[in-house]
Amino acid sequence: MKKNSPDNYESVNILLSKDKTPIAFAKKVAELIDCGLTPDEAETYVSQTEIEMEFYYSDGLGLFMVEAEAVESCTIVDPYSGIKLEENDD
């Protein structure tokens, strides 16, 4: 399985909230605080900023998403098979 091409992928934008996604919201806020934001700045940013999530499908196993911003700068591992995604040659 390969990473999606920057010119050919499907995505959805999500907005984290304290009420609907409390675990993800808290983790994203903590990440931003670790990067130097104040707690108020981090909470405001997370509650007002959509995150683009890129779709991936592991054949026969299931769908998963990755933050689109991170795709080019990190290693992605298929959570179903445990196999690292190959770089896209396009």
C-alpha positions in Angstrom: 0.0 0.0 0.0 1.3 3.5 -0.9 0.7 6.9 0.4 -1.9 8.9 -1.6 -0.6 11.3 -4.3 -0.8 15.0 -3.3 -2.9 15.5 -6.5 -5.2 12.5 -6.0 -6.7 11.9 -2.6 -10.0 12.1 -0.8 -10.4 13.9 2.5 -12.9 15.3 5.0 -12.5 18.2 7.4 -13.3 17.7 11.0 -13.7 20.0 13.9 -12.8 18.8 17.4 -14.9 19.8 20.4 -15.0 19.3 24.1 -18.5 17.8 23.9 -18.4 15.5 20.9 -14.7 14.5 20.8 -13.4 15.1 24.3 -10.4 12.7 24.1 -9.1 13.9 20.8 -9.8 17.5 21.8 -7.8 17.2 25.0 -4.9 15.5 23.2 -4.7 18.1 20.5 -4.8 20.9 23.1 -2.0 19.2 25.1 0.1 18.9 21.9 -0.3 22.6 21.2 0.5 23.5 24.8 3.7 21.4 24.5 4.5 23.5 21.4 4.3 26.8 23.4 0.7 27.9 23.3 -1.1 28.9 26.5 -4.0 26.6 27.5 -6.5 29.3 26.4 -4.8 29.8 23.1 -4.7 26.1 22.4 -8.3 25.5 23.3 -9.4 28.4 21.1 -7.3 27.2 18.2 -8.6 23.6 18.4 -12.2 24.6 18.8 -12.1 26.9 15.8 -9.7 25.1 13.3 -10.8 22.3 11.0 -8.4 19.4 10.5 -8.2 17.9 7.1 -8.2 14.1 7.3 -7.0 12.0 4.4 -8.8 8.7 3.7 -6.9 5.4 3.3 -8.4 1.9 2.7 -6.7 -1.3 3.7 -8.1 -3.8 1.2 -10.3 -6.3 2.9 -9.6 -4.8 6.3 -11.0 -1.3 6.6 -10.9 2.4 6.3 -8.6 4.7 8.3 -7.7 8.4 8.2 -4.5 10.4 8.7 -4.1 14.2 9.2 -3.4 15.4 5.7 -0.8 17.9 6.9 1.3 15.0 8.3 1.2 12.7 5.3 4.3 14.0 3.6 6.4 14.4 6.7 5.9 11.2 8.6 5.8 7.4 8.4 2.3 6.0 8.1 1.6 2.5 9.3 -1.6 0.7 8.3 -3.3 0.1 11.6 -4.9 -3.1 10.4 -1.9 -4.9 8.9 0.9 -3.1 10.7 2.7 -2.6 7.4 4.4 0.8 6.6 2.9 2.6 3.7 5.3 3.1 0.8 6.1 6.6 -0.6 4.0 7.5 -3.6 6.1 7.7 -6.8 3.8 10.3 -8.5 
